[in-house]
Amino acid sequence: MNMIETIRTFVLHSPFCPFGICLSDGASIPVRHPEMIALDPNGRSAIVYRDDGSFQILNPQQITRVEVTVNA
């Protein structure tokens, strides 16, 4: 399973649990609600929206793991 499909599994989980996307540079991008992420249907990218309205486009090659977060 590629990372975008792993993220899709987290997004579709019911009930939704906030999670973080960990990147190869050590950053962790929080996903607090399923509405805050858009996934390319072909698995080529993910767009994560931040609380301030900005967003980050992620390449699956940047993603090292996805993990449930506590108190997100």
ABEGO torsion letter per residue (X at the ends): XBAAAAAAAAAABOBBBBBBBBBAAGBBBBBABAAABBBBAAGABBBBBBAAGBBBBBBAAABABBBBBBGX
